[in-house]
Amino acid sequence: MDSAAKDQMQPVLPPGPEWPEQERAEQLARGAALKWASGIFYRPEQLTRLSQYRSREEQRTCSLEARIKSVVQSYLEGVQIGVWQLAQALEAMQGTREALSQAHGLLQGMSQASQTLQPLREKVAQHKQLQALSQLLPRLQAVPAAMAHTQNLIDGQQLLEAYVSLRELEQLQEETWASLGGLELPVFQGLGLLAEALGQAVEATAGAAGQLARENPALLVAAVRVAEVEAGRTTPLGQVPRDWQQRCLRALQEGLERVHFGSPLLPEPGALAAWLEALRVALPAELATAEALVAPCCPPHYNVVQLWAHTLHSGLRHSLQQLLAGPELGAADTFALLHWALQVYLGKEMMGSLELGPEADVSRLEPLLTLENIEQLEATFVAKVQVNVSQWLQKALDGEVAEWGREQEPNTDSSGFYHSPMPAIVLQILDENIRVTSLVSESLQRRVHGMALSELGAFLSSFSDALIQFSRDHLRGEALAPHYVPYLLAALNHQSALSSSVSVLQLDEVASGALAPVEAALDELQRRIYRLVLEALLVELQPLFAALPSRRWLTSPELLDGVCERTGRFCRDFWRVRNSAVQLLAEAERAVVLQYLRGLMQGRLVCRGASERTQAAERLRHDAAQLQQLFLGLGLEESAHCAPVLLALRELLNLHDPTLLGLEVAGLRQQFPDVSEDHVSALLDLRGDVSREQRLAALSSLQASPPPSSPTGSRALFSLVPAPTPALSSCLPSGSCA
């Protein structure tokens, strides 16, 4: 390329404003230079070297300018070459465009020439079709008769012959179609319907495989062979393959489901167990038939036994899902379904049978009931059983409560103890419901076990409430019971029977603490019955203790004789209590002693001299001995008596020197840690000879004594006895009434 051409191709840049970046760069460079110069020439002695610095910078500036000019010149030369190449490419594209235009014109001319030959081509094609049709005409004339013959074979269940005839017709159709260039003849219009009729016949035969395997296995074999041959045939292009093999397999499944689960009617309420039992007999028989009769009629890859097992399982699963989607099942039907699905169905009598070969492959069966189904059925069963159990327990309780107002005493057993079948009935109801669920699953048994314990707790609560209402009605006179106390004692026997037998409800796989709430409820019921019995005892003794202490009490033993007589008569039936007689006697003796102490603390008597204090001390000794003798005679061990507290009080009254009261009070505190200042003050008031200073000294000794440790097995006495609040003059500054 010459220099003139390069000059012509050199672009001329239009004038424009300077770049802002360039101006800013120059400003920064000038500032940097000024800063450098001010630093270099800061000292006067460096000004002598100014000419050297100037020449050096001029040389550097010239060098930079030369390099910049070289770079710019190289860039401009590259741009000139690129512009020249683009011009050459434009000239080449214009030449190519002209060549393509000429080729397009030639092609249009050839297309117009070929159109003049189209009529000739059509004539040639028609001639070939007429020639082929003339050759196939004799065979085509026989097509209607062959189609009618094939239909007769299908109607006569001659499936193999019908299939051979059908294939001959189809081959003739394919040959005709190819010879005529894709022309469809009306004579073959019914061939598709004929093929569908044969497919339906094969499908219907497969659907009755179970019956045909016993009655006409040849027909079943023919249908299966037709389906297999059709599956192995290569389908011509443009035709939809006939899935007779899949239709045959599907018909086998649908026919099996139709036989056993085809009825849309589900079992009526209460009839589910019979329906499941019928399936238990029918399904293994069906599997045996499949293995012995149907499998030999089918190819091995049909896996007839596995197909039968999975089809029956699927149909049964679908039927059960429909059943669960309907109205809620009753308790009996729910239990029957759970037991059958979880135990019987997979057991040795059915799908787990040893006679069922490995080809059944039952291990791959999905669960008959889903986890959600099992959860729903178990919850339904537990809810319905809970309602029934609650009703049964309420009936048992109502029958027991109805007997409390009878004119005769409670029934007794052969040993003479009060007895009622109610505890045995209650435990039997609960135990049977728990044990029977072990036939289904551990989860259901645990659910029913929890429900049974809950219902037993509710029953004990209702039993306790009924006893309280019975006591209120009797004590208020609204419904007097002729044998009120014996029936309370009988109730105590019921509690004892339940407490001793409740362990039968304990399951091995359930934590032992599951019975703790029930045991606590039984203990509370026992304490409540004790309170009711003791309340009845105190009601009888209340009039007698109202006169204690008194002048008559000091001089005559008749008051305590009456107490002992009534107490003995009241407690004579305690021996009819089986396991709690001794404990009940101890509670009765303690209640009598507490009532005695309440009388002493009321301040109704103040001794007027030493003789009366001696009489009071002697009366306490005599009364303690009489009470001990009474309860020893009733069978209470001496170590369980509370009456010795009267002997301790006797020592306090019998003390002749009041200045020694502090020692006696400290000793009383050591024996009975729950004695308070108010109790001691009330006893000092009973003496009648204690001055203010002596009282303060005795109470001070009570406070000064170290707090005693409660003896092992000791029970509260004084803390249960209310004492009158003493006068302010008798209180210590640091006492309880300060």
C-alpha positions in Angstrom: 0.0 0.0 0.0 1.5 3.4 -1.1 1.6 6.4 1.1 -1.0 8.2 -0.9 -3.6 5.5 -0.3 -2.7 5.5 3.4 -3.2 9.3 3.5 -6.6 8.9 1.8 -7.7 6.2 4.4 -6.4 8.1 7.4 -9.4 9.3 9.4 -9.7 12.9 10.2 -10.6 13.5 13.8 -13.0 16.4 14.4 -11.8 19.1 16.6 -13.2 19.0 20.1 -12.8 20.2 23.6 -9.8 19.0 25.6 -10.4 16.0 27.9 -11.2 16.9 31.5 -9.1 14.0 32.7 -6.1 15.4 30.9 -6.6 18.8 32.4 -6.9 17.3 35.9 -3.8 15.2 35.3 -1.8 18.3 34.3 -2.9 20.1 37.4 -1.9 17.2 39.6 1.4 16.9 37.8 2.1 20.7 38.2 1.2 20.4 41.9 3.5 17.4 42.4 6.3 19.2 40.6 5.9 22.3 42.7 5.9 20.2 45.9 9.0 18.4 44.7 10.8 21.6 43.8 9.9 23.3 47.1 11.4 20.3 48.9 14.5 20.1 46.9 15.4 23.8 46.8 14.3 24.6 50.3 17.9 25.2 51.4 19.9 28.1 49.7 23.0 26.0 49.1 20.9 23.7 46.7 20.1 26.6 44.3 23.6 26.3 42.8 22.5 22.9 41.4 19.3 24.4 39.7 20.8 24.3 36.2 21.7 20.6 36.6 18.2 19.7 37.7 16.7 21.8 34.8 18.8 20.0 32.2 18.0 16.6 33.6 14.2 17.3 33.6 14.4 18.7 30.1 16.0 15.5 28.9 13.4 13.4 30.7 10.6 15.5 29.2 12.0 15.0 25.7 12.2 11.3 26.2 8.6 11.0 27.4 7.4 13.1 24.5 9.2 10.9 22.0 7.7 7.8 23.5 4.2 9.2 23.4 4.6 10.3 19.8 5.8 6.7 18.9 2.7 5.1 20.6 0.2 7.5 18.9 1.8 6.9 15.5 1.6 3.1 16.0 -2.1 3.3 17.0 -2.9 5.4 13.9 -1.2 3.0 11.6 -3.3 0.1 13.0 -6.5 2.0 12.5 -5.6 2.7 8.9 -5.0 -1.0 8.2 -8.3 -2.0 9.8 -10.3 0.5 7.7 -8.6 -0.8 4.5 -9.5 -4.4 5.4 -13.2 -3.5 6.0 -13.3 -1.9 2.5 -12.0 -5.1 0.9 -14.6 -7.2 2.8 -17.4 -5.0 1.5 -16.3 -5.5 -2.1 -16.3 -9.3 -1.5 -19.8 -9.3 0.0 -21.2 -7.4 -3.0 -19.8 -10.0 -5.4 -21.2 -12.9 -3.4 -24.6 -11.3 -3.4 -24.7 -11.0 -7.1 -23.7 -14.7 -7.5 -26.6 -15.8 -5.2 -29.0 -13.7 -7.2 -28.0 -15.5 -10.4 -28.4 -19.0 -8.7 -31.9 -18.1 -7.4 -33.0 -17.2 -11.0 -31.7 -20.5 -12.3 -33.6 -22.5 -9.6 -36.9 -20.7 -10.4 -36.5 -21.7 -14.0 -36.0 -25.4 -13.2 -39.1 -25.4 -10.9 -41.3 -24.1 -13.7 -39.9 -26.8 -16.0 -40.6 -29.6 -13.5 -44.2 -28.6 -13.1 -44.8 -29.4 -16.7 -43.9 -33.1 -15.9 -46.3 -33.5 -12.9 -49.3 -34.9 -15.0 -47.0 -37.4 -16.4 -45.9 -38.6 -13.0 -49.5 -38.9 -11.8 -50.3 -41.1 -14.8 -47.4 -43.3 -14.1 -48.5 -43.7 -10.4 -52.1 -44.5 -11.4 -50.8 -47.1 -13.9 -48.7 -48.8 -11.1 -51.7 -48.9 -8.7 -54.0 -50.4 -11.4 -51.4 -53.0 -12.1 -51.0 -54.0 -8.4 -54.8 -53.9 -7.9 -55.4 -56.2 -10.8 -52.9 -58.7 -9.3 -54.5 -58.5 -5.7 -58.1 -58.4 -6.9 -58.8 -62.2 -6.3 -57.5 -62.0 -2.8 -59.3 -58.7 -2.0 -62.6 -60.3 -3.1 -62.2 -62.9 -0.4 -61.6 -60.3 2.4 -65.3 -59.9 3.5 -65.7 -63.7 3.9 -62.4 -63.9 5.8 -63.5 -61.2 8.2 -66.8 -62.9 8.8 -65.0 -66.2 9.4 -62.6 -64.5 11.9 -65.6 -63.0 13.8 -67.1 -66.5 14.0 -63.9 -67.9 15.4 -63.8 -65.1 18.0 -67.4 -65.8 19.0 -66.6 -69.5 19.2 -63.6 -68.7 21.5 -61.2 -70.3 19.0 -58.7 -67.6 19.8 -55.6 -69.0 18.1 -57.3 -69.7 14.8 -59.0 -66.2 15.0 -55.6 -64.6 15.5 -54.0 -66.5 12.6 -56.9 -65.3 10.3 -56.6 -61.8 11.6 -52.9 -61.6 10.9 -53.4 -62.9 7.3 -55.9 -60.1 6.7 -53.6 -57.5 8.3 -50.7 -58.7 6.1 -52.9 -58.4 3.0 -53.8 -54.9 4.1 -50.2 -54.0 4.6 -49.2 -55.5 1.2 -52.1 -53.6 -0.5 -51.2 -50.4 1.2 -47.6 -50.6 0.1 -48.5 -51.6 -3.4 -51.1 -48.8 -3.8 -48.7 -46.2 -2.4 -50.6 -45.7 0.9 -54.1 -45.9 -0.5 -56.7 -47.3 1.9 -59.3 -49.6 0.5 -62.9 -49.6 1.9 -62.8 -53.4 2.1 -60.5 -53.2 5.1 -62.5 -50.7 7.1 -63.8 -53.3 9.6 -60.5 -54.8 10.3 -59.7 -52.5 13.2 -63.0 -53.4 14.9 -62.2 -57.1 14.3 -58.8 -56.7 16.0 -60.4 -54.9 19.0 -63.0 -57.7 19.3 -60.2 -60.3 19.5 -58.4 -58.2 22.0 -61.5 -57.9 24.1 -62.0 -61.7 23.9 -58.4 -62.2 25.1 -59.0 -59.8 27.9 -62.3 -61.4 29.0 -60.7 -64.8 28.9 -57.8 -63.6 31.1 -60.3 -62.0 33.5 -61.8 -65.4 34.2 -58.4 -67.1 34.6 -59.3 -68.6 38.0 -62.4 -70.3 36.8 -60.9 -71.3 33.4 -57.8 -72.8 35.0 -60.2 -75.3 36.7 -62.8 -75.8 33.9 -61.1 -75.0 30.5 -57.3 -74.4 30.8 -56.9 -74.8 27.0 -58.9 -71.6 26.4 -56.8 -69.7 29.0 -53.6 -71.0 27.4 -54.8 -69.9 23.9 -55.6 -66.4 25.2 -52.2 -66.0 26.8 -50.4 -67.3 23.7 -52.2 -64.8 21.5 -51.2 -62.0 23.8 -47.6 -63.2 23.9 -47.3 -63.6 20.1 -48.8 -60.1 19.6 -46.3 -58.7 22.1 -43.4 -60.2 20.1 -44.6 -58.9 16.7 -42.9 -55.9 15.1 -45.4 -53.1 14.5 -45.1 -51.4 11.1 -44.3 -47.7 11.1 -47.3 -45.5 11.5 -49.4 -48.1 13.4 -50.1 -48.0 17.1 -48.9 -51.2 18.8 -51.6 -53.3 20.5 -50.8 -53.7 24.2 -52.6 -57.1 24.5 -50.1 -58.4 26.9 -50.6 -55.5 29.3 -54.4 -55.8 28.8 -54.1 -59.5 29.6 -52.2 -58.8 32.8 -54.5 -56.0 33.8 -57.5 -58.3 33.1 -56.0 -61.0 35.3 -55.8 -58.5 38.2 -59.2 -56.9 37.6 -60.9 -60.3 37.3 -59.3 -61.4 40.6 -60.4 -58.2 42.4 -63.9 -58.5 40.9 -64.3 -62.0 42.3 -63.3 -61.1 45.9 -63.8 -57.3 46.2 -66.2 -56.5 43.3 -69.2 -55.9 45.5 -69.6 -52.2 46.3 -71.5 -53.0 49.5 -69.3 -52.9 52.6 -70.0 -55.1 55.6 -72.8 -54.0 57.9 -72.0 -52.9 61.4 -71.2 -56.1 63.4 -70.6 -58.2 60.2 -67.0 -57.2 59.7 -65.6 -60.1 61.6 -67.6 -62.6 59.5 -66.4 -60.9 56.3 -62.8 -61.0 57.4 -63.1 -64.7 58.4 -64.5 -65.4 54.9 -61.4 -63.7 53.4 -59.2 -65.7 55.7 -60.5 -68.8 54.1 -60.9 -67.6 50.5 -57.6 -65.8 49.9 -55.2 -68.7 50.8 -57.4 -71.0 48.6 -57.1 -68.5 45.8 -53.3 -68.4 46.1 -53.2 -72.2 46.1 -55.3 -72.3 42.9 -52.9 -69.7 41.3 -49.9 -71.8 42.2 -51.3 -75.2 41.2 -53.5 -74.3 38.1 -53.1 -70.8 36.8 -49.3 -70.6 36.9 -48.8 -73.6 34.5 -51.0 -71.9 31.9 -48.9 -68.7 31.8 -45.3 -67.9 30.8 -42.8 -67.8 33.7 -42.3 -64.0 33.4 -46.0 -63.5 34.3 -45.0 -64.4 38.0 -48.6 -65.6 38.5 -48.3 -66.3 42.2 -46.7 -63.0 42.9 -49.2 -61.3 40.7 -52.0 -63.0 42.6 -50.6 -62.2 46.0 -50.0 -58.5 45.2 -53.4 -58.2 43.4 -55.3 -59.7 46.3 -53.4 -57.5 48.7 -54.0 -54.4 46.7 -57.7 -55.1 46.4 -58.0 -55.9 50.1 -56.1 -52.7 51.0 -58.4 -50.6 48.7 -61.5 -52.2 50.3 -60.2 -51.5 53.8 -59.5 -47.9 52.9 -63.1 -47.5 51.6 -64.3 -49.1 54.8 -62.3 -46.6 57.0 -63.5 -43.7 54.9 -67.1 -44.6 55.7 -69.0 -44.4 59.0 -66.9 -44.9 62.1 -66.6 -48.5 63.2 -67.9 -49.9 66.5 -65.5 -51.2 69.1 -66.0 -54.9 68.2 -65.5 -54.2 64.4 -62.4 -52.0 65.2 -60.9 -54.7 67.3 -61.6 -57.4 64.7 -60.1 -55.3 62.0 -56.9 -54.5 64.0 -56.4 -58.1 65.1 -57.0 -59.5 61.6 -54.8 -56.9 59.8 -51.9 -57.0 62.3 -51.9 -60.7 63.4 -54.1 -63.0 61.2 -53.3 -61.6 57.8 -49.5 -61.8 58.1 -49.8 -65.0 60.2 -49.1 -68.6 59.2 -52.7 -69.1 58.2 -52.5 -66.5 55.3 -49.7 -64.6 53.8 -47.1 -66.0 56.1 -48.0 -69.6 55.3 -45.1 -72.0 54.9 -46.9 -73.6 51.9 -46.8 -70.3 50.0 -43.7 -70.4 47.8 -41.0 -67.7 47.6 -42.3 -66.6 44.3 -45.1 -64.9 46.0 -42.6 -62.4 47.5 -44.9 -61.2 50.2 -42.0 -59.4 51.8 -42.5 -56.6 49.3 -46.1 -56.1 50.1 -46.8 -52.6 51.5 -48.6 -52.5 54.9 -52.3 -53.4 54.8 -53.0 -50.5 57.1 -51.0 -47.3 57.1 -49.6 -45.9 60.4 -52.3 -43.3 60.2 -55.0 -46.0 59.8 -53.6 -47.9 62.8 -53.4 -44.7 64.9 -57.0 -43.8 63.9 -58.3 -47.3 64.6 -56.5 -47.6 68.0 -57.8 -44.2 69.0 -61.3 -45.1 68.0 -61.2 -48.4 69.8 -59.8 -46.9 73.0 -62.4 -44.1 73.0 -65.3 -46.5 72.5 -64.0 -49.0 75.1 -63.5 -46.1 77.5 -67.2 -45.2 77.2 -68.2 -48.8 77.7 -65.8 -49.2 80.7 -67.0 -46.0 82.2 -70.6 -47.2 81.9 -69.8 -50.6 83.4 -67.9 -49.1 86.3 -70.7 -46.6 87.0 -73.3 -49.5 87.0 -71.1 -51.4 89.5 -70.8 -48.3 91.7 -74.6 -47.6 91.4 -75.3 -51.2 92.5 -73.0 -50.9 95.4 -74.4 -47.5 96.5 -78.0 -48.8 96.3 -77.1 -51.4 99.0 -75.9 -48.8 101.5 -79.5 -48.0 102.6 -80.6 -51.6 103.1 -82.1 -52.8 106.3 -79.6 -55.5 106.7 -75.9 -55.5 107.2 -73.4 -55.9 104.4 -72.7 -59.4 103.1 -69.8 -61.4 104.6 -67.5 -64.0 103.2 -66.7 -67.4 104.7 -64.2 -65.8 107.1 -66.8 -63.2 108.4 -65.3 -60.2 106.7 -67.5 -57.7 104.9 -67.5 -58.6 101.3 -68.9 -57.4 98.0 -68.2 -58.5 94.4 -67.7 -54.9 93.3 -63.9 -54.8 93.5 -63.6 -58.1 91.6 -66.0 -56.9 89.0 -64.1 -53.6 88.6 -60.7 -55.3 88.2 -62.1 -58.0 86.0 -63.5 -55.4 83.6 -60.3 -53.5 83.4 -58.0 -56.6 83.3 -60.0 -58.3 80.5 -59.9 -55.2 78.3 -56.2 -54.9 78.9 -55.4 -58.5 78.3 -57.5 -59.0 75.2 -55.6 -56.2 73.4 -52.4 -58.2 73.7 -53.8 -60.2 70.8 -53.5 -57.1 68.6 -50.4 -55.1 69.4 -48.3 -53.7 72.3 -49.2 -50.1 71.3 -52.9 -50.8 71.6 -52.4 -52.6 74.9 -50.4 -49.7 76.3 -53.2 -47.3 75.2 -55.9 -49.4 76.8 -53.8 -49.9 79.9 -53.4 -46.1 80.3 -57.2 -45.7 79.7 -58.0 -48.4 82.3 -55.8 -46.7 84.9 -57.4 -43.4 84.1 -60.9 -44.9 84.4 -59.9 -46.6 87.7 -58.8 -43.3 89.1 -62.1 -41.7 88.0 -64.0 -44.6 89.6 -62.1 -44.2 92.9 -62.9 -40.5 92.8 -66.6 -41.2 92.2 -66.6 -43.9 94.9 -65.1 -41.4 97.3 -67.6 -38.7 96.4 -70.4 -41.2 96.8 -69.2 -42.1 100.3 -69.1 -38.4 101.2 -72.6 -37.8 100.0 -73.7 -41.0 101.9 -72.1 -39.6 105.1 -73.7 -36.2 104.6 -77.1 -37.5 104.0 -76.9 -39.8 107.1 -75.5 -37.2 109.5 -77.9 -34.6 108.4 -80.8 -37.0 108.8 -81.9 -36.7 105.2 -81.4 -40.4 104.5 -80.6 -42.3 107.6 -78.8 -45.6 107.0 -79.6 -48.3 109.5 -76.1 -49.8 109.2 -74.1 -46.7 108.4 -70.8 -47.7 110.0 -70.8 -51.3 108.8 -71.2 -50.1 105.2 -68.3 -47.7 105.7 -66.2 -50.6 107.0 -67.3 -52.7 104.0 -66.1 -49.8 101.8 -62.8 -50.0 103.6 -62.7 -53.7 102.7 -63.4 -52.8 99.1 -60.5 -50.3 99.1 -58.3 -53.0 100.6 -59.3 -55.5 98.0 -58.6 -53.1 95.2 -55.3 -52.0 96.7 -54.1 -55.6 97.1 -55.2 -56.7 93.6 -54.5 -53.6 91.5 -51.1 -55.1 90.7 -52.8 -57.4 88.2 -53.2 -54.3 85.9 -49.4 -53.8 85.8 -47.9 -54.7 82.4 -44.3 -56.1 82.2 -43.3 -53.6 79.4 -44.8 -50.6 81.2 -42.8 -48.8 83.9 -43.8 -49.7 87.5 -44.6 -46.1 88.3 -47.6 -46.2 86.1 -49.7 -47.5 89.0 -48.5 -44.7 91.3 -51.5 -42.4 90.7 -53.9 -45.2 91.3 -52.1 -46.3 94.5 -52.2 -42.7 95.7 -55.9 -42.5 95.0 -56.5 -45.7 96.9 -54.5 -44.3 99.8 -56.5 -41.1 99.8 -59.7 -43.2 99.6 -58.6 -45.2 102.7 -57.8 -41.9 104.6 -61.2 -40.6 103.7 -63.0 -43.7 104.9 -61.0 -43.5 108.1 -62.2 -39.9 108.6 -65.8 -40.8 108.0 -65.6 -43.7 110.4 -64.0 -41.5 113.1 -66.4 -38.7 112.5 -69.2 -41.1 113.2 -67.5 -42.2 116.4 -67.0 -38.7 117.6 -70.6 -37.9 116.8 -71.6 -40.6 119.4 -69.0 -39.5 121.9 -69.5 -35.7 121.6 -72.3 -35.5 124.2 -70.1 -37.3 126.8 -67.0 -35.3 126.2 -69.0 -32.1 126.5 -69.0 -32.7 130.3 -65.2 -33.3 130.6 -63.6 -32.0 132.7 -66.1 -31.2 135.4 -66.7 -31.8 139.1 -68.7 -34.8 138.2 -65.7 -36.1 136.3 -63.5 -35.7 139.3 -65.7 -37.8 141.6 -67.2 -40.4 139.4 -65.9 -42.8 136.6 -69.3 -42.9 135.0 -68.3 -40.4 132.3 -65.4 -42.4 130.9 -67.4 -45.7 131.5 -69.9 -44.3 129.0 -67.2 -43.3 126.6 -65.6 -46.8 126.8 -69.0 -48.5 126.4 -69.9 -46.6 123.3 -66.4 -46.9 121.9 -66.4 -50.6 122.4 -69.8 -51.0 120.9 -68.8 -48.9 117.9 -65.5 -50.8 117.4 -66.9 -54.3 117.7 -67.3 -54.6 114.0 -63.7 -53.5 113.2 -62.7 -57.2 113.2 -64.8 -57.5 110.0 -62.3 -55.3 108.2 -59.8 -57.6 106.5 -56.4 -55.8 106.5 -57.0 -52.5 108.2 -58.6 -53.4 111.5 -55.5 -52.7 113.7 -54.8 -49.4 111.9 -58.4 -48.4 112.2 -58.4 -49.3 116.0 -55.3 -47.1 116.3 -57.0 -44.2 114.6 -60.1 -44.7 116.8 -58.0 -44.7 120.0 -56.1 -41.7 118.9 -59.4 -39.9 118.1 -60.7 -40.6 121.6 -57.5 -39.4 123.2 -57.6 -36.2 121.1 -61.2 -35.6 122.1 -60.2 -36.1 125.7 -57.3 -33.6 125.3 -59.6 -31.1 123.7 -61.9 -31.3 126.7 -59.0 -30.7 129.1 -57.8 -27.7 127.1 -61.2 -25.9 127.1 -60.7 -24.5 130.6 -64.0 -25.6 131.9 -62.5 -26.7 135.2 -60.1 -25.1 137.7 -59.0 -27.1 140.7 -59.8 -25.3 143.9 -57.2 -27.0 146.0 -54.7 -29.7 146.4 -57.4 -32.3 147.0 -59.0 -31.6 143.7 -55.6 -31.6 141.9 -55.0 -35.0 143.4 -58.4 -36.2 142.3 -57.8 -34.8 138.8 -54.4 -36.6 138.6 -55.9 -39.8 139.8 -58.7 -39.5 137.3 -56.2 -39.1 134.5 -54.4 -42.2 135.6 -57.6 -44.2 135.9 -58.9 -43.0 132.6 -55.6 -43.8 130.8 -55.6 -47.3 132.3 -59.3 -47.8 131.3 -58.7 -46.6 127.8 -55.6 -48.9 127.5 -57.6 -51.8 128.8 -60.4 -51.1 126.3 -58.2 -51.0 123.3 -56.1 -53.9 124.4 -59.2 -55.9 124.7 -60.2 -54.8 121.1 -56.8 -56.1 119.8 -54.7 -53.0 119.6 -51.0 -53.5 120.6 -49.8 -51.5 123.6 -47.0 -49.8 121.6 -49.6 -48.1 119.4 -51.6 -46.5 122.3 -51.8 -42.8 122.7 -53.4 -42.9 126.1 -50.1 -42.7 128.0 -50.1 -38.9 127.2 -52.7 -38.7 130.0 -50.1 -40.1 132.4 -47.7 -37.3 131.4 -50.4 -34.7 132.1 -51.1 -36.4 135.4 -47.5 -35.8 136.5 -48.0 -32.1 135.7 -51.2 -31.9 137.8 -49.8 -34.1 140.6 -46.7 -31.9 141.2 -46.9 -30.5 144.7 -44.2 -27.8 144.4 -45.1 -25.3 141.7 -41.6 -24.0 141.6 -40.6 -27.3 139.9 -43.1 -26.8 137.1 -40.4 -25.7 134.7 -38.7 -29.1 134.9 -42.0 -30.9 134.5 -42.9 -28.8 131.4 -39.4 -29.4 129.9 -40.0 -33.2 130.4 -43.4 -32.9 128.8 -41.8 -31.1 125.8 -39.3 -33.9 125.4 -42.0 -36.5 125.2 -44.3 -34.6 123.0 -42.5 -32.1 120.8 -45.7 -30.6 119.4 -46.9 -29.2 122.8 -47.2 -25.4 122.7 -47.2 -22.6 125.2 -50.9 -22.3 124.9 -51.4 -26.0 125.8 -49.1 -25.7 128.8 -50.8 -22.5 129.9 -54.2 -24.2 129.7 -52.9 -27.1 131.9 -51.5 -24.6 134.4 -54.9 -23.0 134.5 -56.4 -26.4 135.3 -54.1 -26.7 138.4 -55.5 -23.4 139.8 -52.5 -22.6 142.0 -49.9 -21.2 139.6 -48.9 -17.6 140.2 -47.9 -15.3 137.4 -44.2 -15.6 138.2 -44.4 -19.4 138.3 -46.3 -19.4 135.0 -43.6 -17.2 133.4 -40.9 -19.4 134.8 -42.5 -22.6 133.5 -43.1 -21.1 130.0 -39.5 -19.7 130.0 -38.2 -23.2 130.6 -40.3 -24.4 127.7 -38.7 -21.8 125.5 -35.2 -22.3 126.8 -35.2 -26.1 126.4 -33.6 -27.2 123.1 -36.0 -28.2 120.4 -36.4 -32.0 120.8 -36.1 -34.4 118.0 -39.3 -36.2 117.1 -39.1 -39.9 118.2 -39.3 -42.4 115.5 -42.8 -43.3 114.6 -44.3 -40.6 116.9 -47.6 -38.9 115.7 -48.9 -35.5 116.3 -51.2 -35.0 119.2 -51.1 -31.5 120.7 -50.8 -29.8 117.4 -54.3 -31.2 116.6 -55.8 -30.0 119.8 -56.9 -26.4 119.8 -56.1 -24.5 123.0 -57.8 -21.3 124.2 -55.7 -18.2 123.7 -54.3 -17.3 127.1 -54.7 -13.9 128.7 -52.0 -11.3 127.9 -50.7 -11.4 131.5 -49.7 -15.0 131.0 -47.8 -14.4 127.8 -44.1 -13.9 127.6 -42.7 -10.9 125.8 -41.2 -13.3 123.2 -44.1 -15.7 123.2 -46.5 -16.5 120.4 -48.9 -13.8 121.5 -46.3 -11.1 122.0 
